[in-house]
Amino acid sequence: MSEAKALSDRIDALEVRLTFQDETIEMLNLTITAQWQQIDALTRQIAALKERVQEAESNATGPPNDPPPHY
């Protein structure tokens, strides 16, 4: 019977480890999902800022690379 008890203990330990691994995987999944949402938002912000800079450059008067007056 001690062999059956040892096997039962091993199975219980594996079940506990599996439960903790499942919880860890779920937490990691939530973290990755939140990070992707933040990356998407930042990517949209960068695209909007790039568009605004290009628009400002195209509406600027005079050449953008004028040398300073002391040259």
PDB file of N, CA, C and O in Angstrom:
ATOM      1  N   MET A   1       0.804  -1.198   0.000  1.00  0.00           N
ATOM      2  CA  MET A   1       0.000   0.000   0.000  1.00  0.00           C
ATOM      3  C   MET A   1       0.844   1.258   0.000  1.00  0.00           C
ATOM      4  O   MET A   1       0.368   2.311  -0.423  1.00  0.00           O
ATOM      5  N   SER A   2       2.072   1.183   0.457  1.00  0.00           N
ATOM      6  CA  SER A   2       2.898   2.387   0.493  1.00  0.00           C
ATOM      7  C   SER A   2       3.225   2.862  -0.922  1.00  0.00           C
ATOM      8  O   SER A   2       3.419   4.054  -1.158  1.00  0.00           O
ATOM      9  N   GLU A   3       3.283   1.913  -1.859  1.00  0.00           N
ATOM     10  CA  GLU A   3       3.547   2.284  -3.246  1.00  0.00           C
ATOM     11  C   GLU A   3       2.363   3.062  -3.816  1.00  0.00           C
ATOM     12  O   GLU A   3       2.558   4.016  -4.569  1.00  0.00           O
ATOM     13  N   ALA A   4       1.159   2.672  -3.471  1.00  0.00           N
ATOM     14  CA  ALA A   4      -0.037   3.387  -3.916  1.00  0.00           C
ATOM     15  C   ALA A   4      -0.095   4.777  -3.290  1.00  0.00           C
ATOM     16  O   ALA A   4      -0.509   5.736  -3.941  1.00  0.00           O
ATOM     17  N   LYS A   5       0.317   4.889  -2.034  1.00  0.00           N
ATOM     18  CA  LYS A   5       0.336   6.178  -1.340  1.00  0.00           C
ATOM     19  C   LYS A   5       1.355   7.110  -1.986  1.00  0.00           C
ATOM     20  O   LYS A   5       1.081   8.296  -2.173  1.00  0.00           O
ATOM     21  N   ALA A   6       2.529   6.582  -2.329  1.00  0.00           N
ATOM     22  CA  ALA A   6       3.566   7.393  -2.972  1.00  0.00           C
ATOM     23  C   ALA A   6       3.099   7.876  -4.340  1.00  0.00           C
ATOM     24  O   ALA A   6       3.346   9.021  -4.718  1.00  0.00           O
ATOM     25  N   LEU A   7       2.424   7.004  -5.077  1.00  0.00           N
ATOM     26  CA  LEU A   7       1.896   7.381  -6.381  1.00  0.00           C
ATOM     27  C   LEU A   7       0.820   8.442  -6.241  1.00  0.00           C
ATOM     28  O   LEU A   7       0.778   9.396  -7.018  1.00  0.00           O
ATOM     29  N   SER A   8      -0.043   8.281  -5.261  1.00  0.00           N
ATOM     30  CA  SER A   8      -1.094   9.263  -5.007  1.00  0.00           C
ATOM     31  C   SER A   8      -0.494  10.623  -4.625  1.00  0.00           C
ATOM     32  O   SER A   8      -0.981  11.664  -5.067  1.00  0.00           O
ATOM     33  N   ASP A   9       0.562  10.609  -3.805  1.00  0.00           N
ATOM     34  CA  ASP A   9       1.235  11.859  -3.421  1.00  0.00           C
ATOM     35  C   ASP A   9       1.861  12.547  -4.636  1.00  0.00           C
ATOM     36  O   ASP A   9       1.798  13.769  -4.773  1.00  0.00           O
ATOM     37  N   ARG A  10       2.459  11.752  -5.507  1.00  0.00           N
ATOM     38  CA  ARG A  10       3.058  12.325  -6.720  1.00  0.00           C
ATOM     39  C   ARG A  10       2.003  12.942  -7.617  1.00  0.00           C
ATOM     40  O   ARG A  10       2.212  14.013  -8.187  1.00  0.00           O
ATOM     41  N   ILE A  11       0.870  12.268  -7.742  1.00  0.00           N
ATOM     42  CA  ILE A  11      -0.219  12.802  -8.571  1.00  0.00           C
ATOM     43  C   ILE A  11      -0.748  14.095  -7.968  1.00  0.00           C
ATOM     44  O   ILE A  11      -1.000  15.059  -8.692  1.00  0.00           O
ATOM     45  N   ASP A  12      -0.918  14.126  -6.645  1.00  0.00           N
ATOM     46  CA  ASP A  12      -1.374  15.345  -5.976  1.00  0.00           C
ATOM     47  C   ASP A  12      -0.396  16.505  -6.205  1.00  0.00           C
ATOM     48  O   ASP A  12      -0.814  17.634  -6.462  1.00  0.00           O
ATOM     49  N   ALA A  13       0.904  16.216  -6.111  1.00  0.00           N
ATOM     50  CA  ALA A  13       1.911  17.258  -6.327  1.00  0.00           C
ATOM     51  C   ALA A  13       1.858  17.773  -7.762  1.00  0.00           C
ATOM     52  O   ALA A  13       1.993  18.973  -7.998  1.00  0.00           O
ATOM     53  N   LEU A  14       1.665  16.874  -8.713  1.00  0.00           N
ATOM     54  CA  LEU A  14       1.553  17.281 -10.112  1.00  0.00           C
ATOM     55  C   LEU A  14       0.310  18.138 -10.354  1.00  0.00           C
ATOM     56  O   LEU A  14       0.356  19.112 -11.105  1.00  0.00           O
ATOM     57  N   GLU A  15      -0.791  17.770  -9.713  1.00  0.00           N
ATOM     58  CA  GLU A  15      -2.017  18.548  -9.855  1.00  0.00           C
ATOM     59  C   GLU A  15      -1.852  19.956  -9.293  1.00  0.00           C
ATOM     60  O   GLU A  15      -2.348  20.920  -9.877  1.00  0.00           O
ATOM     61  N   VAL A  16      -1.158  20.080  -8.165  1.00  0.00           N
ATOM     62  CA  VAL A  16      -0.913  21.395  -7.565  1.00  0.00           C
ATOM     63  C   VAL A  16      -0.040  22.231  -8.494  1.00  0.00           C
ATOM     64  O   VAL A  16      -0.316  23.408  -8.726  1.00  0.00           O
ATOM     65  N   ARG A  17       1.024  21.608  -9.028  1.00  0.00           N
ATOM     66  CA  ARG A  17       1.901  22.334  -9.952  1.00  0.00           C
ATOM     67  C   ARG A  17       1.143  22.776 -11.195  1.00  0.00           C
ATOM     68  O   ARG A  17       1.341  23.889 -11.682  1.00  0.00           O
ATOM     69  N   LEU A  18       0.285  21.919 -11.706  1.00  0.00           N
ATOM     70  CA  LEU A  18      -0.498  22.248 -12.888  1.00  0.00           C
ATOM     71  C   LEU A  18      -1.419  23.429 -12.620  1.00  0.00           C
ATOM     72  O   LEU A  18      -1.571  24.309 -13.467  1.00  0.00           O
ATOM     73  N   THR A  19      -2.033  23.447 -11.439  1.00  0.00           N
ATOM     74  CA  THR A  19      -2.915  24.552 -11.080  1.00  0.00           C
ATOM     75  C   THR A  19      -2.150  25.867 -11.036  1.00  0.00           C
ATOM     76  O   THR A  19      -2.620  26.870 -11.572  1.00  0.00           O
ATOM     77  N   PHE A  20      -0.980  25.878 -10.408  1.00  0.00           N
ATOM     78  CA  PHE A  20      -0.172  27.096 -10.351  1.00  0.00           C
ATOM     79  C   PHE A  20       0.304  27.511 -11.742  1.00  0.00           C
ATOM     80  O   PHE A  20       0.359  28.701 -12.049  1.00  0.00           O
ATOM     81  N   GLN A  21       0.644  26.547 -12.573  1.00  0.00           N
ATOM     82  CA  GLN A  21       1.066  26.870 -13.936  1.00  0.00           C
ATOM     83  C   GLN A  21      -0.078  27.471 -14.740  1.00  0.00           C
ATOM     84  O   GLN A  21       0.129  28.412 -15.506  1.00  0.00           O
ATOM     85  N   ASP A  22      -1.272  26.940 -14.573  1.00  0.00           N
ATOM     86  CA  ASP A  22      -2.431  27.497 -15.261  1.00  0.00           C
ATOM     87  C   ASP A  22      -2.684  28.940 -14.836  1.00  0.00           C
ATOM     88  O   ASP A  22      -2.981  29.791 -15.675  1.00  0.00           O
ATOM     89  N   GLU A  23      -2.569  29.218 -13.543  1.00  0.00           N
ATOM     90  CA  GLU A  23      -2.754  30.581 -13.049  1.00  0.00           C
ATOM     91  C   GLU A  23      -1.685  31.509 -13.602  1.00  0.00           C
ATOM     92  O   GLU A  23      -1.979  32.641 -13.985  1.00  0.00           O
ATOM     93  N   THR A  24      -0.456  31.039 -13.644  1.00  0.00           N
ATOM     94  CA  THR A  24       0.639  31.850 -14.172  1.00  0.00           C
ATOM     95  C   THR A  24       0.436  32.139 -15.651  1.00  0.00           C
ATOM     96  O   THR A  24       0.651  33.267 -16.095  1.00  0.00           O
ATOM     97  N   ILE A  25       0.030  31.151 -16.406  1.00  0.00           N
ATOM     98  CA  ILE A  25      -0.214  31.337 -17.834  1.00  0.00           C
ATOM     99  C   ILE A  25      -1.329  32.351 -18.048  1.00  0.00           C
ATOM    100  O   ILE A  25      -1.227  33.196 -18.937  1.00  0.00           O
ATOM    101  N   GLU A  26      -2.366  32.286 -17.269  1.00  0.00           N
ATOM    102  CA  GLU A  26      -3.481  33.235 -17.399  1.00  0.00           C
ATOM    103  C   GLU A  26      -3.013  34.650 -17.074  1.00  0.00           C
ATOM    104  O   GLU A  26      -3.384  35.592 -17.773  1.00  0.00           O
ATOM    105  N   MET A  27      -2.209  34.818 -16.033  1.00  0.00           N
ATOM    106  CA  MET A  27      -1.694  36.150 -15.683  1.00  0.00           C
ATOM    107  C   MET A  27      -0.788  36.687 -16.789  1.00  0.00           C
ATOM    108  O   MET A  27      -0.861  37.865 -17.137  1.00  0.00           O
ATOM    109  N   LEU A  28       0.059  35.828 -17.337  1.00  0.00           N
ATOM    110  CA  LEU A  28       0.923  36.246 -18.435  1.00  0.00           C
ATOM    111  C   LEU A  28       0.111  36.640 -19.664  1.00  0.00           C
ATOM    112  O   LEU A  28       0.438  37.613 -20.343  1.00  0.00           O
ATOM    113  N   ASN A  29      -0.930  35.895 -19.943  1.00  0.00           N
ATOM    114  CA  ASN A  29      -1.794  36.204 -21.076  1.00  0.00           C
ATOM    115  C   ASN A  29      -2.448  37.580 -20.897  1.00  0.00           C
ATOM    116  O   ASN A  29      -2.504  38.367 -21.842  1.00  0.00           O
ATOM    117  N   LEU A  30      -2.938  37.866 -19.697  1.00  0.00           N
ATOM    118  CA  LEU A  30      -3.538  39.169 -19.435  1.00  0.00           C
ATOM    119  C   LEU A  30      -2.515  40.294 -19.580  1.00  0.00           C
ATOM    120  O   LEU A  30      -2.827  41.360 -20.110  1.00  0.00           O
ATOM    121  N   THR A  31      -1.304  40.052 -19.110  1.00  0.00           N
ATOM    122  CA  THR A  31      -0.246  41.054 -19.211  1.00  0.00           C
ATOM    123  C   THR A  31       0.103  41.327 -20.672  1.00  0.00           C
ATOM    124  O   THR A  31       0.241  42.480 -21.079  1.00  0.00           O
ATOM    125  N   ILE A  32       0.244  40.268 -21.449  1.00  0.00           N
ATOM    126  CA  ILE A  32       0.579  40.426 -22.865  1.00  0.00           C
ATOM    127  C   ILE A  32      -0.539  41.148 -23.608  1.00  0.00           C
ATOM    128  O   ILE A  32      -0.272  42.003 -24.452  1.00  0.00           O
ATOM    129  N   THR A  33      -1.773  40.815 -23.303  1.00  0.00           N
ATOM    130  CA  THR A  33      -2.904  41.484 -23.949  1.00  0.00           C
ATOM    131  C   THR A  33      -2.897  42.975 -23.632  1.00  0.00           C
ATOM    132  O   THR A  33      -3.105  43.797 -24.524  1.00  0.00           O
ATOM    133  N   ALA A  34      -2.661  43.330 -22.382  1.00  0.00           N
ATOM    134  CA  ALA A  34      -2.608  44.750 -21.997  1.00  0.00           C
ATOM    135  C   ALA A  34      -1.451  45.452 -22.701  1.00  0.00           C
ATOM    136  O   ALA A  34      -1.597  46.591 -23.146  1.00  0.00           O
ATOM    137  N   GLN A  35      -0.312  44.790 -22.805  1.00  0.00           N
ATOM    138  CA  GLN A  35       0.833  45.399 -23.481  1.00  0.00           C
ATOM    139  C   GLN A  35       0.553  45.618 -24.964  1.00  0.00           C
ATOM    140  O   GLN A  35       0.927  46.655 -25.511  1.00  0.00           O
ATOM    141  N   TRP A  36      -0.092  44.671 -25.617  1.00  0.00           N
ATOM    142  CA  TRP A  36      -0.420  44.846 -27.032  1.00  0.00           C
ATOM    143  C   TRP A  36      -1.398  45.989 -27.229  1.00  0.00           C
ATOM    144  O   TRP A  36      -1.288  46.729 -28.206  1.00  0.00           O
ATOM    145  N   GLN A  37      -2.350  46.150 -26.323  1.00  0.00           N
ATOM    146  CA  GLN A  37      -3.279  47.271 -26.429  1.00  0.00           C
ATOM    147  C   GLN A  37      -2.532  48.594 -26.291  1.00  0.00           C
ATOM    148  O   GLN A  37      -2.815  49.550 -27.012  1.00  0.00           O
ATOM    149  N   GLN A  38      -1.583  48.645 -25.370  1.00  0.00           N
ATOM    150  CA  GLN A  38      -0.795  49.861 -25.185  1.00  0.00           C
ATOM    151  C   GLN A  38       0.094  50.113 -26.407  1.00  0.00           C
ATOM    152  O   GLN A  38       0.230  51.255 -26.844  1.00  0.00           O
ATOM    153  N   ILE A  39       0.692  49.071 -26.954  1.00  0.00           N
ATOM    154  CA  ILE A  39       1.522  49.223 -28.154  1.00  0.00           C
ATOM    155  C   ILE A  39       0.681  49.742 -29.315  1.00  0.00           C
ATOM    156  O   ILE A  39       1.127  50.620 -30.055  1.00  0.00           O
ATOM    157  N   ASP A  40      -0.523  49.213 -29.484  1.00  0.00           N
ATOM    158  CA  ASP A  40      -1.398  49.683 -30.557  1.00  0.00           C
ATOM    159  C   ASP A  40      -1.748  51.157 -30.377  1.00  0.00           C
ATOM    160  O   ASP A  40      -1.740  51.918 -31.344  1.00  0.00           O
ATOM    161  N   ALA A  41      -2.054  51.563 -29.154  1.00  0.00           N
ATOM    162  CA  ALA A  41      -2.383  52.963 -28.894  1.00  0.00           C
ATOM    163  C   ALA A  41      -1.181  53.862 -29.178  1.00  0.00           C
ATOM    164  O   ALA A  41      -1.326  54.924 -29.783  1.00  0.00           O
ATOM    165  N   LEU A  42      -0.004  53.441 -28.744  1.00  0.00           N
ATOM    166  CA  LEU A  42       1.198  54.240 -28.991  1.00  0.00           C
ATOM    167  C   LEU A  42       1.528  54.308 -30.477  1.00  0.00           C
ATOM    168  O   LEU A  42       1.981  55.346 -30.959  1.00  0.00           O
ATOM    169  N   THR A  43       1.313  53.234 -31.201  1.00  0.00           N
ATOM    170  CA  THR A  43       1.554  53.230 -32.644  1.00  0.00           C
ATOM    171  C   THR A  43       0.630  54.216 -33.344  1.00  0.00           C
ATOM    172  O   THR A  43       1.051  54.936 -34.249  1.00  0.00           O
ATOM    173  N   ARG A  44      -0.626  54.245 -32.923  1.00  0.00           N
ATOM    174  CA  ARG A  44      -1.570  55.214 -33.507  1.00  0.00           C
ATOM    175  C   ARG A  44      -1.151  56.648 -33.175  1.00  0.00           C
ATOM    176  O   ARG A  44      -1.249  57.533 -34.025  1.00  0.00           O
ATOM    177  N   GLN A  45      -0.688  56.881 -31.950  1.00  0.00           N
ATOM    178  CA  GLN A  45      -0.241  58.222 -31.572  1.00  0.00           C
ATOM    179  C   GLN A  45       0.970  58.651 -32.401  1.00  0.00           C
ATOM    180  O   GLN A  45       1.043  59.795 -32.850  1.00  0.00           O
ATOM    181  N   ILE A  46       1.904  57.750 -32.601  1.00  0.00           N
ATOM    182  CA  ILE A  46       3.092  58.073 -33.396  1.00  0.00           C
ATOM    183  C   ILE A  46       2.691  58.403 -34.829  1.00  0.00           C
ATOM    184  O   ILE A  46       3.210  59.353 -35.415  1.00  0.00           O
ATOM    185  N   ALA A  47       1.780  57.633 -35.391  1.00  0.00           N
ATOM    186  CA  ALA A  47       1.328  57.894 -36.758  1.00  0.00           C
ATOM    187  C   ALA A  47       0.653  59.262 -36.850  1.00  0.00           C
ATOM    188  O   ALA A  47       0.870  59.996 -37.814  1.00  0.00           O
ATOM    189  N   ALA A  48      -0.159  59.606 -35.859  1.00  0.00           N
ATOM    190  CA  ALA A  48      -0.826  60.907 -35.867  1.00  0.00           C
ATOM    191  C   ALA A  48       0.188  62.038 -35.729  1.00  0.00           C
ATOM    192  O   ALA A  48       0.071  63.062 -36.403  1.00  0.00           O
ATOM    193  N   LEU A  49       1.180  61.861 -34.861  1.00  0.00           N
ATOM    194  CA  LEU A  49       2.207  62.891 -34.692  1.00  0.00           C
ATOM    195  C   LEU A  49       3.049  63.041 -35.958  1.00  0.00           C
ATOM    196  O   LEU A  49       3.402  64.157 -36.342  1.00  0.00           O
ATOM    197  N   LYS A  50       3.367  61.935 -36.598  1.00  0.00           N
ATOM    198  CA  LYS A  50       4.130  61.981 -37.845  1.00  0.00           C
ATOM    199  C   LYS A  50       3.353  62.751 -38.905  1.00  0.00           C
ATOM    200  O   LYS A  50       3.919  63.558 -39.642  1.00  0.00           O
ATOM    201  N   GLU A  51       2.068  62.496 -38.973  1.00  0.00           N
ATOM    202  CA  GLU A  51       1.215  63.191 -39.930  1.00  0.00           C
ATOM    203  C   GLU A  51       1.188  64.693 -39.638  1.00  0.00           C
ATOM    204  O   GLU A  51       1.259  65.509 -40.556  1.00  0.00           O
ATOM    205  N   ARG A  52       1.086  65.051 -38.357  1.00  0.00           N
ATOM    206  CA  ARG A  52       1.066  66.468 -37.977  1.00  0.00           C
ATOM    207  C   ARG A  52       2.384  67.154 -38.312  1.00  0.00           C
ATOM    208  O   ARG A  52       2.385  68.297 -38.771  1.00  0.00           O
ATOM    209  N   VAL A  53       3.504  66.473 -38.089  1.00  0.00           N
ATOM    210  CA  VAL A  53       4.809  67.056 -38.406  1.00  0.00           C
ATOM    211  C   VAL A  53       4.945  67.254 -39.913  1.00  0.00           C
ATOM    212  O   VAL A  53       5.413  68.301 -40.360  1.00  0.00           O
ATOM    213  N   GLN A  54       4.545  66.271 -40.687  1.00  0.00           N
ATOM    214  CA  GLN A  54       4.616  66.406 -42.145  1.00  0.00           C
ATOM    215  C   GLN A  54       3.730  67.544 -42.629  1.00  0.00           C
ATOM    216  O   GLN A  54       4.113  68.290 -43.530  1.00  0.00           O
ATOM    217  N   GLU A  55       2.567  67.678 -42.045  1.00  0.00           N
ATOM    218  CA  GLU A  55       1.654  68.756 -42.415  1.00  0.00           C
ATOM    219  C   GLU A  55       2.258  70.112 -42.050  1.00  0.00           C
ATOM    220  O   GLU A  55       2.175  71.058 -42.833  1.00  0.00           O
ATOM    221  N   ALA A  56       2.859  70.208 -40.877  1.00  0.00           N
ATOM    222  CA  ALA A  56       3.483  71.456 -40.455  1.00  0.00           C
ATOM    223  C   ALA A  56       4.665  71.807 -41.358  1.00  0.00           C
ATOM    224  O   ALA A  56       4.860  72.974 -41.696  1.00  0.00           O
ATOM    225  N   GLU A  57       5.449  70.811 -41.746  1.00  0.00           N
ATOM    226  CA  GLU A  57       6.580  71.059 -42.636  1.00  0.00           C
ATOM    227  C   GLU A  57       6.117  71.526 -44.005  1.00  0.00           C
ATOM    228  O   GLU A  57       6.746  72.396 -44.607  1.00  0.00           O
ATOM    229  N   SER A  58       5.039  70.966 -44.499  1.00  0.00           N
ATOM    230  CA  SER A  58       4.552  71.353 -45.828  1.00  0.00           C
ATOM    231  C   SER A  58       3.919  72.742 -45.806  1.00  0.00           C
ATOM    232  O   SER A  58       3.876  73.409 -46.840  1.00  0.00           O
ATOM    233  N   ASN A  59       3.432  73.189 -44.663  1.00  0.00           N
ATOM    234  CA  ASN A  59       2.819  74.508 -44.558  1.00  0.00           C
ATOM    235  C   ASN A  59       3.811  75.579 -44.111  1.00  0.00           C
ATOM    236  O   ASN A  59       3.446  76.752 -44.026  1.00  0.00           O
ATOM    237  N   ALA A  60       5.033  75.210 -43.831  1.00  0.00           N
ATOM    238  CA  ALA A  60       6.035  76.170 -43.362  1.00  0.00           C
ATOM    239  C   ALA A  60       6.435  77.088 -44.515  1.00  0.00           C
ATOM    240  O   ALA A  60       6.490  76.668 -45.670  1.00  0.00           O
ATOM    241  N   THR A  61       6.715  78.361 -44.177  1.00  0.00           N
ATOM    242  CA  THR A  61       7.149  79.310 -45.201  1.00  0.00           C
ATOM    243  C   THR A  61       8.657  79.348 -45.249  1.00  0.00           C
ATOM    244  O   THR A  61       9.326  79.248 -44.220  1.00  0.00           O
ATOM    245  N   GLY A  62       9.191  79.494 -46.447  1.00  0.00           N
ATOM    246  CA  GLY A  62      10.629  79.585 -46.616  1.00  0.00           C
ATOM    247  C   GLY A  62      11.286  78.226 -46.577  1.00  0.00           C
ATOM    248  O   GLY A  62      10.690  77.247 -46.128  1.00  0.00           O
ATOM    249  N   PRO A  63      12.513  78.170 -47.047  1.00  0.00           N
ATOM    250  CA  PRO A  63      13.228  76.894 -47.017  1.00  0.00           C
ATOM    251  C   PRO A  63      13.529  76.478 -45.579  1.00  0.00           C
ATOM    252  O   PRO A  63      13.862  77.322 -44.746  1.00  0.00           O
ATOM    253  N   PRO A  64      13.413  75.197 -45.286  1.00  0.00           N
ATOM    254  CA  PRO A  64      13.600  74.747 -43.905  1.00  0.00           C
ATOM    255  C   PRO A  64      15.060  74.771 -43.443  1.00  0.00           C
ATOM    256  O   PRO A  64      15.323  74.729 -42.241  1.00  0.00           O
ATOM    257  N   ASN A  65      16.006  74.837 -44.376  1.00  0.00           N
ATOM    258  CA  ASN A  65      17.420  74.765 -43.996  1.00  0.00           C
ATOM    259  C   ASN A  65      18.152  76.084 -44.258  1.00  0.00           C
ATOM    260  O   ASN A  65      19.280  76.070 -44.752  1.00  0.00           O
ATOM    261  N   ASP A  66      17.534  77.212 -43.939  1.00  0.00           N
ATOM    262  CA  ASP A  66      18.204  78.504 -44.096  1.00  0.00           C
ATOM    263  C   ASP A  66      19.401  78.581 -43.160  1.00  0.00           C
ATOM    264  O   ASP A  66      19.293  78.207 -41.992  1.00  0.00           O
ATOM    265  N   PRO A  67      20.532  79.058 -43.647  1.00  0.00           N
ATOM    266  CA  PRO A  67      21.663  79.231 -42.733  1.00  0.00           C
ATOM    267  C   PRO A  67      21.391  80.403 -41.800  1.00  0.00           C
ATOM    268  O   PRO A  67      20.635  81.308 -42.154  1.00  0.00           O
ATOM    269  N   PRO A  68      21.981  80.401 -40.643  1.00  0.00           N
ATOM    270  CA  PRO A  68      21.779  81.507 -39.726  1.00  0.00           C
ATOM    271  C   PRO A  68      22.301  82.824 -40.327  1.00  0.00           C
ATOM    272  O   PRO A  68      23.150  82.793 -41.218  1.00  0.00           O
ATOM    273  N   PRO A  69      21.804  83.979 -39.854  1.00  0.00           N
ATOM    274  CA  PRO A  69      22.173  85.261 -40.469  1.00  0.00           C
ATOM    275  C   PRO A  69      23.656  85.615 -40.326  1.00  0.00           C
ATOM    276  O   PRO A  69      24.150  86.422 -41.113  1.00  0.00           O
ATOM    277  N   HIS A  70      24.365  85.070 -39.395  1.00  0.00           N
ATOM    278  CA  HIS A  70      25.761  85.454 -39.207  1.00  0.00           C
ATOM    279  C   HIS A  70      26.700  84.780 -40.204  1.00  0.00           C
ATOM    280  O   HIS A  70      27.905  85.023 -40.149  1.00  0.00           O
ATOM    281  N   TYR A  71      26.197  83.940 -41.114  1.00  0.00           N
ATOM    282  CA  TYR A  71      27.064  83.304 -42.118  1.00  0.00           C
ATOM    283  C   TYR A  71      27.171  84.161 -43.333  1.00  0.00           C
ATOM    284  O   TYR A  71      27.857  83.796 -44.288  1.00  0.00           O
TER     285      TYR A  71
END
